Each structure stands twice: as C-alpha cells, then as structure tokens.
Amino acid sequence: MTEQLAGIDPAVPPSGPGCQECEQNAGWWVHLRRCAQCGHVGCCDTSPAQHATAHAESTGHPFIQSFEPGEDWFYNFETGEMYSGGPELAPPRSHPVDQGVPGPRERVPADWQAHIH
C-alpha cells in the first residue's frame, strides 16, 4: 500500500483513545480499530457493538488500521484484504498501553466473554 491510496489520509489524528460511540454510551470494547480516512476510533467485530464496521458501512471509508499497541496492520472493507503495514498514520498510533484490553476496565462486565462475537 502507498500513501496515494484513496481512503487513507495519513495526516488525520485518531478521534480519541477509545471507541467514540462506546464512550458516549458508557459501553466497552475488546479491541480498537482506527479509520484510516477520518481517524474515527471504533470497537472491533468481536466487541458487543462492532462500531468500526458500522462506521465503515455508514461512511464508505474503506480502510481501518488496528489501534492496538504493537500492531500496524490495515484491513480493506471493500476487498476483505488485510495488509501487513502501510502508510504511517498521525500519532498516536494506538490506545494508551495502560488502558487494558478489554476496556475501559471500569465498564467491562465480569462475564465479558459471554458478550463477545
């Protein structure tokens, strides 16, 4: 992948350290994904609400990047392809390491595994 791809804007920072919609609704997530076009941070498809996919479907933004520490892969919703690495997006490149997974800790139910996809 190159920085010339439509649907990727390396200059846009992430929307925040957690899933934008889960934060607004006191929800929780398993892992986080970042829209490579607008910076929206949403929860993964294992999470109860699956906000990253919902964002891609509602906006047509094709690429997400993992927003987990130490991961730099991209996923293309249009083709179903994963890419190992790609253009470097604006920092920060992950949620804070001390945030924990799943998170945020104070909102994760004790039986969280019963709620994942």
N, C-alpha and C positions, 0 to 999 in steps of 0.2 A: 504494500500500500504506500501511497505517497501523499504528501500534504495537498496535492492538487485534486483529490477526490471530492466530488460533490457530496455534501452531507457531513463533512468534517471541518470544523473551524478550530484550529489549534490555539487560537488566542482567547477563546471564551473560558472563563474560570468556572468551576463547578458551583452549583446553586447553594451548596452548604455541606456540612459534614454527615448528614443523614438523609433518608428518603423525605423528599419535600412533602408529599401527601401524608405519610405516616406521622411526621412531625406535627402537621396541622390537626390530625385526628387522634393524637395520642396512641398511635399504632406502633408496631415494632417490625423488624425485618431480620432476615437471615444473612443475606449478603447484599451489597450495594452495587449498582451499575450507574454509569455516567453517560448521558447523551453526548456524543462527540460533536454534535452540531450546535446545541444551545446550552450545554452544561447542566441540564436537569439531572439531579441525582434521584434515582428511584430504586425500589427494592426488587430483588431478583424473582424469578419464577418459582423458586422454592418457598419464598415468603408468602404469607397468607394473602396479601393484597396484590402482588405482582404489578406494582406501579411502573416499573421500567418498560415492560411490554405495553402496558396501557398507554404510556406516553408515546411510544413509537407508533402505535396504531392510530392514535388521535392526531398526531402531528405529521406523520410521514417521514420523520427523521430516521434514516436507515441504520446508523451505527451507534453501538454502545461500546464503552470500554469498562472493564472491571474497575471498581472503585475500592478494591481491597488492597491492603498493604502487600507489596511484593509481586503484584500481578499487573501485566500490561497488555493482555490480550483484548482484541476487539471482536465484535460479533456483528454481522450484517443481517438485519431482519428481512431484507428483500431476497437475499440468496440463501440464507441459512448457513453461511460460511463463517468459520472462526479464523482469525488471523493471530499469529504469534507476534506481538509487537506491532508497531505502526508509527505514525507521527506522534511526537511528544506533545501532549496537551498541556495547557496552562496549569500551573500548580494551584492548590495541592493536588497530587495525583492519587490520593487515597483518603479514606476517612482516618481520623486520628487512631493510632495503634492502640491506645488505652481505651478506646470506645467499646471494644469487645464485639464478639460475634456469638450468638445473635445479639442484637442491640435495639435500642439502648437498654442496658441491664435492668434498670428500674421498671421497665414496662414489659419485659419478656415474662410470660407466664411460666410457672413451674413445669407445666405439661406442654411446653412449646413444641416438642416433637410431634405431638398429636395434631397440631395445626398447620403443618407444612405440607407442601405439594411434592 
